[in-house]
Amino acid sequence: MSVKIPPYLKKGDTVGILATARKVDMAPLEPAIQLLKSWGLNVVIGKTVGLDNNQLAGQDWQRAQDFQNMLDNPNIKAIWTAKGGYGTVRMIDRLDFTKFKQHPKWLVGFSDFTVMHSHVNNFDIATLHSIACISVKGATPEAIEGLRKGLMGGKIEYNIEPHTFNKTGKAHGELIGGNLSVLYSIMGSASEADYKGKIIFIEDLDEYLYHIDRMMMNLKRNGYFKDVKGIIIGGMTKMRDNDIPWGHDALEIIQDITKEYNIPICFNFPAGHIKDNRALVFGKQITLDVSASGTKITFD
């Protein structure tokens, strides 16, 4: 089944901003609001912004209701998550995607929002892995422009410097993936996507190095890597180690676990918990071309 691409936004369209996980107030969202307005878009702020339930932006039912209202509102053409953290998995099973499947719209975010990307991929609908609202202030121009192209329609193409661990080759397939810890946590659930024949992207933040090894080994033992056409490794940011060192950094761990596969593998792609968090359209077909001179990624 071919993947549905939600309608691209045009001037005058409305974007909804809400919190699916960690709590957030209005002030950090102002740069994102002004950015959307500069593109000629209107903004609606969800009821979860400003709610306080310990770490979370309100109760699970409140975050689900806010999201449901925006899913079902035909005037809202895209939903952009305000912040990551943890909590989307606690509310996703409360959602009814019936109307969304009939009239898809762009769902935008990264990190904890990986749950949503993966869940919606099972409906064969594309989503946008991109900066969250609170990331706008510190984001690079490339990350901002990728968001704009992803939302409003534009040719997305990236040329990345080579990395020592890269495995050369060329592949064409559907892109999917996200945060490694989240992908690991939803294995076996209704939100786990099918990775066979696809190109997988992974990134992570603030994990112990042995956790990276454990998660990568689990993905390997579940056949994720032998069945994919290619792998893109994004930022592995602010990793931690124990008093007795693990002995390898995150990229070395991933390189060792994936080296047996005869597929193109790109390391250090600029996406994830970094300022240069480039937009990736999950569900779209891409060409991944890894050569000695660098990596080129082109979206169909």
C-alpha positions, 0 to 999 in steps of 0.5 A: 500500500502506498503511503499517504502524504498529508496535504502541504500547508499554504498561507492562511492554514492553521497549525495547532501547538500542544503538549503530549508529554512534558509540561510547558508554558507559553513563553518558550513557545513564542519563537515557534509561534512567530516563525509560523506567522512569518510563513503566513500560517495561523496558530492555535494553542492547545489546552495542555499548554500551561497544565501542570501534573508533576512532570506532565502537561496535565492528566493523560486524558487531558493530553489525549483529549487535546490531541483528539480535538486537533485531530478531528478539527478540519481547520487544523492542518498540522499538529506540532508538539510543543516539547518532548520528555516522556508521556506520549505513550501514556495517552496514545491508546486513548486516541481515535484515528478514524477521522485522521485516516480519512483526512490526514494532516501533518504530525510534527515532532521528535524524541518522545513523539517517536511513539506517534511517528511509529504508530501512524506509520502503521496507517501508511500515513507520512509524518514529519520528524523535526524540531519541537516548538521549544527547539526553534530558538536555538535551531540552525537555519538548516533545521528551520528550513527543513521544517518549512519544506516538510510542512509546505512542500519543497525538495528535501535533500541532504549532503553530509560529510563522510564518517569513518564508520560509514558503510558505502552503498546505495539503497532506496526505500521508505524512511522510518525510525526515531528515538532509539529508547522509544523504539525499544520501549514500544517493541511488541506493542500496537505502536511498533512499525514494520521495518522490513524493506525500509530504511531506519533512522535512530538517535538518542540522548542522555543514556548510559553506554551499556543501555545503548548496547542493550537496546541495539542488541535487542533490535538486532536479535529481533531482526530489525537490521537484517531486514532493512535496506539501510541505516541512518545514525543521527545524534548520540548526544550527552551519553553517560558511562559507569565508574567502570567504563563500558570501553566504547562510545555510542558510535563504536557500539553501533558500528560493532553491532551493525558491521556485519550487514551488507547495507549502506550505513550513515553515521553522524547524520544531523538529526536528533537532540542537537541544534542542527536537527534536520527534518525527515519525512517518515513514510516517504521514499528516500534514496540513501547514497553512502560513498567515500566522499560523503552521504547524500539523502534525497526524498522522492 
